[in-house]
Amino acid sequence: MRQIYFVIIALLFFALNIQAQQKSELKFSSINQFGILKGSSDQALQIQTVNGAAYKTWFAGAGAGLDDYNFKTFTIFADLRKNILNKSQTPFVYVDMGTSIPSKKQEEDLWQTTTYKSGLYFDAGVGYTIPIKGSLSFNFSAGYSQKYLHETRMAKGIVIDYPAGGGPQAEYYDYTFKRLSIKMALRF
């Protein structure tokens, strides 16, 4: 998780360094997007906001979002984009990398306590930007997205058949959710 924060901080320093070198070409940009995540077992809504700096055909920023696929999680990530053309209407490629934080850290019932831990979040794809007016544009993108989540279940209460080691045993589950991500966005 510390590596993710390091990547986000490095991207922000990169953007500030560019600003110090070329103030006239560096522009703040905000991308507010929503979309659908479609995987083999489900489909769900996603909402994201990404804020950062654009320099020529590059964009670097930090983002946060809601990912409701199977487990509701909040994503915090670094976003890097590259426009293919140096025009206002252009295709682009992007990559997002960060962490997926579960909305519930712990659940309890009569028989067990379940604990959830954060995991890696990744999204990469292609898109197209269409200018609307001034600096406002519409983005459409499609990509491949993955999120990881770790679950630990610990039995509690009276259980008669303990294994040879005695006492309650923990069960560990690692989830990998692979899905198609289709998003629409307004960028200013």
C-alpha positions as CSV (number, residue, x, y, z in Angstrom):
1,M,0.0,0.0,0.0
2,R,2.9,2.4,0.7
3,Q,4.1,1.8,-2.9
4,I,0.7,3.2,-4.2
5,Y,1.1,6.3,-2.1
6,F,4.6,6.7,-3.4
7,V,3.4,6.5,-7.1
8,I,0.7,9.1,-6.4
9,I,3.2,11.5,-4.8
10,A,5.7,10.9,-7.6
11,L,3.1,11.8,-10.2
12,L,2.2,15.0,-8.4
13,F,5.9,16.0,-8.1
14,F,6.2,15.2,-11.8
15,A,3.3,17.5,-12.5
16,L,4.8,20.3,-10.3
17,N,8.2,19.9,-11.9
18,I,6.7,20.4,-15.3
19,Q,4.8,23.4,-14.1
20,A,8.1,25.0,-12.9
21,Q,9.7,24.4,-16.3
22,Q,6.8,25.4,-18.6
23,K,4.1,27.4,-16.7
24,S,2.3,28.4,-19.9
25,E,1.7,24.8,-21.1
26,L,0.7,23.1,-17.9
27,K,-3.1,23.1,-17.3
28,F,-5.2,21.8,-14.4
29,S,-7.7,19.2,-15.5
30,S,-10.6,17.4,-13.8
31,I,-12.2,14.2,-15.2
32,N,-15.5,13.2,-13.7
33,Q,-16.7,9.8,-14.9
34,F,-19.2,7.1,-14.4
35,G,-19.6,3.7,-16.0
36,I,-20.4,0.0,-15.9
37,L,-18.1,-2.8,-14.8
38,K,-19.0,-6.1,-16.5
39,G,-17.4,-9.4,-15.4
40,S,-18.2,-13.1,-15.6
41,S,-20.3,-13.1,-12.4
42,D,-21.9,-9.7,-12.3
43,Q,-22.2,-6.1,-13.5
44,A,-22.0,-3.0,-11.4
45,L,-21.7,0.8,-11.3
46,Q,-18.5,2.8,-10.9
47,I,-18.0,6.5,-10.3
48,Q,-14.6,8.2,-10.3
49,T,-13.1,11.7,-10.2
50,V,-9.5,12.3,-11.3
51,N,-7.7,15.6,-10.9
52,G,-4.3,16.5,-12.1
53,A,-2.2,18.4,-14.6
54,A,-2.1,18.2,-18.4
55,Y,1.1,18.9,-20.3
56,K,1.0,18.8,-24.1
57,T,-0.4,15.3,-24.9
58,W,0.2,13.9,-21.3
59,F,-2.0,13.9,-18.2
60,A,-1.0,12.8,-14.7
61,G,-3.3,12.9,-11.7
62,A,-4.7,11.3,-8.6
63,G,-8.2,9.8,-8.5
64,A,-10.8,8.4,-6.2
65,G,-13.9,6.4,-6.8
66,L,-16.6,4.0,-5.9
67,D,-16.5,0.4,-7.3
68,D,-19.6,-1.6,-6.5
69,Y,-18.6,-4.9,-8.2
70,N,-19.3,-7.9,-5.9
71,F,-17.9,-6.1,-2.9
72,K,-18.4,-2.4,-2.5
73,T,-15.0,-0.7,-2.4
74,F,-13.5,2.7,-2.6
75,T,-10.6,3.1,-5.0
76,I,-7.6,5.5,-4.6
77,F,-5.3,5.6,-7.6
78,A,-2.8,7.4,-9.8
79,D,-3.9,8.1,-13.4
80,L,-1.7,8.5,-16.4
81,R,-3.0,9.3,-19.9
82,K,-1.5,10.0,-23.3
83,N,-3.4,11.6,-26.1
84,I,-2.5,10.0,-29.5
85,L,-2.9,13.3,-31.4
86,N,-2.0,16.8,-30.3
87,K,-5.6,18.0,-31.1
88,S,-8.7,18.7,-29.0
89,Q,-10.5,15.7,-30.6
90,T,-8.2,12.7,-30.2
91,P,-8.0,9.0,-29.1
92,F,-6.1,8.4,-25.9
93,V,-4.7,5.5,-23.8
94,Y,-4.8,5.4,-20.0
95,V,-3.6,3.4,-17.0
96,D,-4.7,3.6,-13.4
97,M,-3.1,1.9,-10.5
98,G,-3.9,2.1,-6.8
99,T,-5.7,0.4,-4.0
100,S,-9.1,-0.9,-3.5
101,I,-10.4,-0.3,0.1
102,P,-13.4,-2.3,1.3
103,S,-16.4,-0.2,2.5
104,K,-16.8,-2.6,5.4
105,K,-13.7,-3.6,7.4
106,Q,-15.5,-6.2,9.6
107,E,-18.8,-8.1,9.8
108,E,-19.9,-10.3,12.7
109,D,-22.7,-12.9,13.0
110,L,-23.5,-15.6,15.6
111,W,-20.9,-18.0,14.2
112,Q,-18.0,-16.0,12.8
113,T,-16.2,-12.7,12.4
114,T,-15.2,-11.7,8.9
115,T,-12.5,-9.1,8.3
116,Y,-11.7,-7.5,4.9
117,K,-8.4,-6.0,3.8
118,S,-7.5,-3.7,0.9
119,G,-5.9,-4.9,-2.3
120,L,-4.5,-3.7,-5.6
121,Y,-6.7,-1.9,-8.1
122,F,-5.7,-1.7,-11.8
123,D,-7.4,-0.3,-14.9
124,A,-6.0,0.2,-18.4
125,G,-7.6,1.0,-21.7
126,V,-8.3,3.3,-24.7
127,G,-10.7,6.1,-25.2
128,Y,-11.7,9.1,-27.3
129,T,-12.1,12.8,-26.4
130,I,-14.7,15.0,-28.1
131,P,-14.6,18.7,-27.4
132,I,-17.8,20.4,-26.4
133,K,-17.0,24.1,-25.7
134,G,-13.9,25.8,-24.5
135,S,-12.0,23.5,-22.2
136,L,-15.0,21.2,-21.6
137,S,-14.9,17.8,-23.4
138,F,-16.7,14.5,-23.4
139,N,-14.6,11.3,-22.9
140,F,-15.6,7.8,-23.7
141,S,-13.3,4.9,-22.7
142,A,-13.2,1.1,-22.6
143,G,-10.7,-0.9,-20.7
144,Y,-9.7,-3.9,-18.6
145,S,-10.0,-3.6,-14.8
146,Q,-9.0,-5.7,-11.9
147,K,-9.4,-5.4,-8.1
148,Y,-8.1,-7.6,-5.4
149,L,-9.6,-8.1,-1.9
150,H,-8.6,-10.3,1.0
151,E,-11.1,-11.9,3.4
152,T,-10.4,-13.7,6.8
153,R,-13.1,-15.6,8.5
154,M,-12.6,-16.6,12.2
155,A,-15.1,-18.9,13.9
156,K,-16.4,-17.9,17.3
157,G,-18.7,-19.3,19.9
158,I,-19.0,-23.0,20.7
159,V,-17.8,-25.3,18.0
160,I,-17.7,-29.0,18.8
161,D,-15.4,-30.5,16.1
162,Y,-12.1,-28.5,16.3
163,P,-9.2,-29.8,14.2
164,A,-6.3,-31.6,15.9
165,G,-4.6,-28.3,16.8
166,G,-7.6,-27.3,19.0
167,G,-9.4,-24.0,19.0
168,P,-11.1,-22.1,16.2
169,Q,-9.4,-22.0,12.8
170,A,-9.2,-19.0,10.4
171,E,-10.2,-19.3,6.8
172,Y,-8.5,-17.1,4.3
173,Y,-9.9,-16.0,0.9
174,D,-8.2,-13.9,-1.8
175,Y,-10.5,-12.5,-4.4
176,T,-9.5,-11.3,-7.9
177,F,-12.3,-9.6,-9.9
178,K,-11.5,-9.2,-13.6
179,R,-13.9,-7.1,-15.6
180,L,-14.5,-4.9,-18.6
181,S,-14.8,-1.2,-17.7
182,I,-16.9,1.1,-19.9
183,K,-16.9,4.8,-18.8
184,M,-18.2,8.2,-20.0
185,A,-16.8,11.4,-18.6
186,L,-16.8,15.1,-18.6
187,R,-13.4,16.7,-18.6
188,F,-12.6,20.4,-17.9
